[in-house]
Amino acid sequence: MRTPVEKAAHASLAGATIIFGLNYVITKALVPQIYSPLQLVIIRLCGSIFPLGIYGVYTHSLNIHRKDMLRFIAAGLTGVAINQAFFFAGMARTTPLEAAIIHTANPLLVVIFAGLFLNEKHNWINKAGIIVGASGALILIFSRGKPNLRSVHFLGNLFILINMTAYSAYMVIVKPLMKHYKPTTVMFWVFVLGFVWILPLSLSETRALNISQLTPGDWMRTAYVVFFTTLIAFTLTVYGLRHLRAGTAAYYSYLQPFIAGVIGAVAGYQDFNLLMLIAGLLIMLGAWMVSKK
């Protein structure tokens, strides 16, 4: 039987998954038509840092131990700087469904990083699952034809894979911090340090940002990305990680292709073919295999 806390953790992860699933389609409407990838990253971070900082000051919960600083810095690099920059760059070049399918590789990568950094042991089924899931991801990346660095979809899917790899590493890196700090404290410092990483790369694009041309619809989509996808979904994920295994939290990514696929198809952002179905099934099969004990 699950405890009330575990039920709340699962509910938090389910809520975050729904928010992330919608985010693929909403982000596709913003980049690159309205914002450049780095512009949206900066907007996303600023819109989250300030409310988290105000809450932290009010609750006196911003203090962290010096011994944890390197882990926070690494979490900011992987969970924010690399993760978000490559996600938005990828979404500018690929479809919501393809990005969501690649994101189902999250459990595979979490298991790999947990073995490397947390010394979790793997049996032969787990190792075979890593190979099966990686095969599915590669099929999807190359599904648009012969690899070509000038191909928009190839680059987009490759960027999403980098984004997913960074986020998977972040989930393992941030897990030990959950034992000592509130979710909002962790998110504040991860966002602040991620902002420090990304700011030097985005100065010129940030100066070129012109918000006076945004329509009401653009403002609503931007608010969703800032407050729901970043502030709420990340906090829900951190809460889930605090009470559940990192691999368990990663399994919720299985729902994202379904949500993104349905909404993306209705919005007309993508088609769907047999090769993409095979790739998605391989990734999910591999992720199931790595979860076996």
NUMAR-300824 format. One record per residue (C-alpha): residue in one letter; x, y, z. Coordinates in steps of 0.25 Angstrom, whole numbers, plus 2048, in hexadecimal, padded with zeros to 3 digits. Each point is the difference from the previous one (the first is absolute). Example, Ala and Ser with C-alpha at 12.3 -4.5 7.8 and 13.67 -1.06 7.14 Angstrom:
2
PT  residuo  east  north   up
PT        A   831    7EE  81F
PT        S   806    80E  7FE
END
This chain:
293
PT  residuo  east  north   up
PT        M   800    800  800
PT        R   805    80E  7FD
PT        T   801    80A  80B
PT        P   7F8    80D  7FF
PT        V   80E    807  7FD
PT        E   803    7F6  7F5
PT        K   7F2    802  7FA
PT        A   802    80F  800
PT        A   80E    7FE  7F9
PT        H   7FA    7F8  7F5
PT        A   7F5    80A  7FE
PT        S   80A    80B  800
PT        L   808    7F9  7F5
PT        A   7F3    7FD  7F8
PT        G   7FD    80F  800
PT        A   80E    804  7FC
PT        T   7FF    7F6  7F4
PT        I   7F3    806  7FB
PT        I   806    80E  801
PT        F   80D    7FB  7F8
PT        G   7F7    7F9  7F6
PT        L   7F8    80D  7FD
PT        N   80D    808  800
PT        Y   806    7F9  7F3
PT        V   7F4    806  7F8
PT        I   800    80D  807
PT        T   80F    802  7FE
PT        K   7FF    7FD  7F1
PT        A   7F7    80C  7FF
PT        L   80B    809  806
PT        V   80D    7FC  7FA
PT        P   806    804  7F7
PT        Q   7F4    809  7FB
PT        I   7FE    808  80D
PT        Y   80D    7FE  808
PT        S   80E    7FA  7FD
PT        P   803    7F4  809
PT        L   809    808  809
PT        Q   7F6    80B  802
PT        L   7F6    7F7  805
PT        V   80A    7F9  809
PT        I   803    80E  807
PT        I   7F1    804  801
PT        R   7FD    7F2  806
PT        L   80B    801  80A
PT        C   7FD    80F  804
PT        G   7F1    7FD  801
PT        S   803    7F4  80A
PT        I   80C    806  808
PT        F   7F9    80C  805
PT        P   7F3    7F9  807
PT        L   809    7F5  805
PT        G   80A    80A  806
PT        I   7F4    808  806
PT        Y   7FA    7F3  806
PT        G   80E    7FC  805
PT        V   803    80D  807
PT        Y   7F2    800  807
PT        T   801    7F2  805
PT        H   80F    801  803
PT        S   804    7F4  7F8
PT        L   80A    805  7F6
PT        N   80D    7FC  808
PT        I   808    7F4  7FB
PT        H   80C    7F9  805
PT        R   80E    803  7F9
PT        K   803    7F2  7FF
PT        D   7F4    7FE  7F6
PT        M   804    80C  7F7
PT        L   807    7F8  7F6
PT        R   7F4    7F6  7FF
PT        F   7F7    80D  7FE
PT        I   809    805  7F5
PT        A   800    7F3  7F9
PT        A   7F0    800  801
PT        G   7FF    80E  7FA
PT        L   809    7FC  7F5
PT        T   7F9    7F3  7FC
PT        G   7F2    803  804
PT        V   7FF    80E  7FB
PT        A   80B    805  7F7
PT        I   802    7F4  7F7
PT        N   7F2    7FA  802
PT        Q   7F8    80C  7FD
PT        A   809    806  7F5
PT        F   800    7F4  7F8
PT        F   7F2    7FD  803
PT        F   7FB    80D  7F9
PT        A   80B    7FF  7F5
PT        G   7FA    7F2  7FD
PT        M   7F2    804  801
PT        A   803    80B  7F5
PT        R   804    7F5  7F7
PT        T   7F8    7F3  803
PT        T   7F2    7FD  803
PT        P   7F9    7FE  80D
PT        L   7FD    7F2  7FE
PT        E   80F    7FC  7FD
PT        A   805    808  80B
PT        A   7F6    7F9  80A
PT        I   804    7F2  7FB
PT        I   80F    803  802
PT        H   7FD    805  80E
PT        T   7FB    7F2  803
PT        A   80E    7FC  801
PT        N   801    807  80D
PT        P   7FF    7F4  808
PT        L   80B    7F9  7F8
PT        L   80A    80C  802
PT        V   7FC    801  80F
PT        V   803    7F1  802
PT        I   80E    802  7F9
PT        F   803    80D  809
PT        A   7FB    7F9  80D
PT        G   80A    7F5  7FD
PT        L   80B    809  7FD
PT        F   7FE    80A  80C
PT        L   7F8    7F9  80A
PT        N   806    7F2  7FE
PT        E   7F2    7F9  7FD
PT        K   802    7F2  7FB
PT        H   7FB    7FB  7F2
PT        N   7FC    7F2  7FC
PT        W   801    7FB  7F2
PT        I   7F1    804  7FD
PT        N   804    80E  804
PT        K   80C    801  7F7
PT        A   7F8    7FA  7F4
PT        G   7F5    80A  802
PT        I   80A    80B  7FF
PT        I   804    7FB  7F2
PT        V   7F2    7FE  7FC
PT        G   7FC    80E  804
PT        A   80C    806  7FA
PT        S   7FD    7F9  7F3
PT        G   7F2    807  800
PT        A   805    80D  803
PT        L   80A    7FF  7F4
PT        I   7F5    7FB  7F7
PT        L   7F8    80C  803
PT        I   80C    80A  7FE
PT        F   803    7FA  7F3
PT        S   7F1    7FE  7FB
PT        R   801    80C  7F7
PT        G   80A    7F9  7F7
PT        K   80F    800  7FF
PT        P   807    808  80B
PT        N   803    80E  7FC
PT        L   805    80B  809
PT        R   7F8    809  7F7
PT        S   7F3    7F9  802
PT        V   7F7    808  809
PT        H   7F9    7F4  806
PT        F   80D    7F8  802
PT        L   806    80C  808
PT        G   7F3    802  807
PT        N   7FF    7F2  805
PT        L   80F    800  804
PT        F   7FE    80C  808
PT        I   7F4    7FA  807
PT        L   809    7F3  803
PT        I   80B    809  806
PT        N   7F5    808  808
PT        M   7FA    7F2  805
PT        T   80E    7FB  804
PT        A   803    80D  808
PT        Y   7F2    7FF  807
PT        S   803    7F1  804
PT        A   80D    804  806
PT        Y   7F9    80B  807
PT        M   7F6    7F7  806
PT        V   80B    7F7  806
PT        I   809    80C  804
PT        V   7F4    807  808
PT        K   7FB    7F4  807
PT        P   809    801  80C
PT        L   7FC    80E  802
PT        M   7F2    7FC  802
PT        K   804    7FA  80E
PT        H   804    80D  805
PT        Y   7F9    80C  7FA
PT        K   7F2    804  7FC
PT        P   7FC    7FE  7F1
PT        T   7FE    80F  7FF
PT        T   80E    803  806
PT        V   806    7F6  7F6
PT        M   7F9    806  7F4
PT        F   804    80E  804
PT        W   80F    7FD  800
PT        V   800    7F7  7F4
PT        F   7F9    80B  7F8
PT        V   809    80B  805
PT        L   80D    7F8  7FD
PT        G   7FA    7FB  7F3
PT        F   7FD    80F  7FD
PT        V   80F    803  803
PT        W   804    7F5  7F6
PT        I   7F7    805  7F4
PT        L   801    80F  802
PT        P   80D    802  7F9
PT        L   7FB    7F8  7F3
PT        S   7F3    808  7FF
PT        L   804    80E  803
PT        S   7FF    805  7F1
PT        E   7F3    7F8  7FE
PT        T   7FA    806  80D
PT        R   803    80E  7FB
PT        A   7F9    7FD  7F3
PT        L   7F3    7FC  807
PT        N   7F4    808  7FC
PT        I   7F4    7FD  809
PT        S   7F7    80B  7FB
PT        Q   7FC    7F8  7F4
PT        L   7FB    7F4  808
PT        T   7F1    7FD  7FE
PT        P   7F7    7FC  80B
PT        G   801    7F2  7FC
PT        D   810    801  800
PT        W   7FF    805  80E
PT        M   7F7    7F5  805
PT        R   809    7F5  7F9
PT        T   80C    807  807
PT        A   7F9    800  80D
PT        Y   7FE    7F1  7FF
PT        V   80E    7FD  7FD
PT        V   805    809  80B
PT        F   7F7    7FD  80B
PT        F   7FA    7F2  7FD
PT        T   80B    7F9  7F9
PT        T   80C    806  808
PT        L   7FB    804  80E
PT        I   7F5    7F7  802
PT        A   804    7F3  7F9
PT        F   80E    801  804
PT        T   7FC    802  80F
PT        L   7F6    7F4  7FE
PT        T   80C    7F7  7FB
PT        V   809    804  80B
PT        Y   7F5    7FC  80A
PT        G   7FE    7F3  7F9
PT        L   80F    7FE  800
PT        R   801    803  80F
PT        H   7F7    7F4  803
PT        L   802    7F6  7F5
PT        R   80C    7FA  7F8
PT        A   805    808  7F5
PT        G   7FD    7F4  7F6
PT        T   7F2    800  805
PT        A   7FE    80F  7FD
PT        A   806    7FE  7F2
PT        Y   7F5    7F6  7FD
PT        Y   7F6    80A  7FF
PT        S   807    805  7F3
PT        Y   7F8    7F5  7F9
PT        L   7F4    808  800
PT        Q   806    80C  7F9
PT        P   800    7FA  7F2
PT        F   7F1    7FD  801
PT        I   7FD    80E  805
PT        A   809    807  7F6
PT        G   7FC    7F7  7F4
PT        V   7F1    803  802
PT        I   801    80F  802
PT        G   80B    801  7F5
PT        A   7F8    7F9  7F6
PT        V   7F3    808  803
PT        A   809    80D  7FF
PT        G   806    7FA  7F2
PT        Y   80E    801  805
PT        Q   804    7F2  7FC
PT        D   7FD    7F3  7F8
PT        F   801    7F2  806
PT        N   806    7F4  7F9
PT        L   804    7F1  802
PT        L   80F    803  803
PT        M   7FC    80A  80B
PT        L   7F7    7F6  806
PT        I   80B    7F5  800
PT        A   80A    80A  806
PT        G   7F6    804  80B
PT        L   7FD    7F1  804
PT        L   80F    7FD  800
PT        I   803    80B  80A
PT        M   7F4    7FD  809
PT        L   804    7F1  7FF
PT        G   80E    803  804
PT        A   7FC    809  80B
PT        W   7F7    7F5  806
PT        M   80C    7F6  7FF
PT        V   809    809  808
PT        S   7F5    801  80B
PT        K   800    7F1  802
PT        K   807    7FC  80D
END
